[in-house]
């Protein structure tokens, strides 16, 4: 982790299940890939939850209900983790899916 006096974020993309989403598309089929984007937000303990939640609200606004390059993002969930090794942590988790023709 960086210094306990700084703020920082970590972005993770986790892919989940993929399933066929069409039965008759000629020689190709549509597949739906699901996943979650997680933004981990870390702030100093002396700034507490208020600053972390402000950043979480900003992160959630980026992903909320948008569609980009065929990727559909859903409503984010904000999870307060709290004190982790001397810093305050909040996670913003946003589910998504993308359909691919293969």
PLY file of the C-alpha trace (Angstrom):
ply
format ascii 1.0
element vertex 102
property float x
property float y
property float z
element edge 101
property int vertex1
property int vertex2
end_header
0.00 0.00 0.00
1.12 3.58 -0.53
1.54 5.89 2.46
-1.29 6.04 5.01
-1.48 9.81 4.45
-2.43 9.51 0.77
-5.54 8.54 -1.17
-5.47 5.92 -3.89
-7.68 3.54 -5.82
-7.29 0.07 -7.26
-9.31 -1.11 -10.26
-10.04 -4.81 -10.74
-12.03 -6.53 -13.47
-13.30 -10.02 -12.65
-14.91 -12.16 -15.31
-17.64 -14.59 -14.37
-19.72 -17.00 -16.35
-20.13 -17.00 -20.10
-23.10 -18.63 -21.76
-24.54 -18.98 -25.20
-27.32 -16.44 -25.64
-28.61 -17.34 -29.10
-29.58 -20.58 -30.77
-29.79 -19.71 -34.44
-27.36 -17.19 -35.88
-26.09 -19.24 -38.80
-22.53 -20.48 -38.34
-21.98 -18.15 -35.38
-23.52 -17.84 -31.94
-23.90 -14.99 -29.49
-22.26 -15.49 -26.12
-22.87 -13.33 -23.05
-19.88 -12.72 -20.79
-20.66 -11.42 -17.30
-18.30 -9.76 -14.86
-17.74 -7.20 -12.13
-15.65 -4.03 -12.07
-14.42 -3.27 -8.56
-12.99 0.10 -7.58
-11.26 -0.13 -4.21
-10.91 3.29 -2.59
-8.40 3.94 0.18
-8.19 7.11 2.29
-6.35 8.01 5.47
-8.13 7.13 8.70
-8.07 10.73 9.93
-10.26 11.75 6.94
-12.61 8.86 7.70
-15.66 7.68 5.86
-16.77 11.07 4.53
-13.92 11.47 2.03
-14.01 7.79 1.03
-17.76 7.95 0.40
-17.36 11.12 -1.69
-14.87 9.29 -3.89
-17.11 6.20 -3.97
-20.05 8.31 -5.18
-17.85 9.73 -7.95
-16.66 6.25 -8.97
-20.21 4.90 -8.97
-21.36 7.75 -11.22
-18.80 6.73 -13.86
-20.24 3.22 -14.30
-23.91 3.64 -13.41
-26.17 2.36 -16.19
-23.92 3.17 -19.14
-23.20 1.24 -22.31
-19.74 1.54 -23.88
-18.49 -0.43 -26.89
-21.19 -3.06 -26.40
-20.53 -3.43 -22.66
-23.59 -2.82 -20.48
-22.96 -1.70 -16.90
-25.60 -1.97 -14.16
-26.20 -0.07 -10.92
-23.14 -0.10 -8.66
-23.09 -1.38 -5.09
-21.02 0.47 -2.49
-19.52 -1.64 0.30
-17.86 -0.02 3.31
-14.94 -2.21 4.38
-13.62 0.19 7.03
-10.19 0.13 8.66
-7.77 -2.11 6.80
-4.15 -1.97 7.93
-4.47 1.64 9.04
-6.39 3.03 6.04
-10.12 3.40 5.41
-11.47 1.29 2.51
-14.68 1.46 0.47
-15.38 -0.74 -2.58
-17.65 0.11 -5.50
-18.76 -3.05 -7.35
-20.47 -2.76 -10.73
-21.77 -5.78 -12.64
-21.57 -5.78 -16.42
-22.17 -7.96 -19.44
-21.00 -8.00 -23.03
-22.44 -10.00 -25.92
-20.01 -11.43 -28.47
-20.65 -13.08 -31.81
-18.32 -16.06 -32.14
0 1
1 2
2 3
3 4
4 5
5 6
6 7
7 8
8 9
9 10
10 11
11 12
12 13
13 14
14 15
15 16
16 17
17 18
18 19
19 20
20 21
21 22
22 23
23 24
24 25
25 26
26 27
27 28
28 29
29 30
30 31
31 32
32 33
33 34
34 35
35 36
36 37
37 38
38 39
39 40
40 41
41 42
42 43
43 44
44 45
45 46
46 47
47 48
48 49
49 50
50 51
51 52
52 53
53 54
54 55
55 56
56 57
57 58
58 59
59 60
60 61
61 62
62 63
63 64
64 65
65 66
66 67
67 68
68 69
69 70
70 71
71 72
72 73
73 74
74 75
75 76
76 77
77 78
78 79
79 80
80 81
81 82
82 83
83 84
84 85
85 86
86 87
87 88
88 89
89 90
90 91
91 92
92 93
93 94
94 95
95 96
96 97
97 98
98 99
99 100
100 101
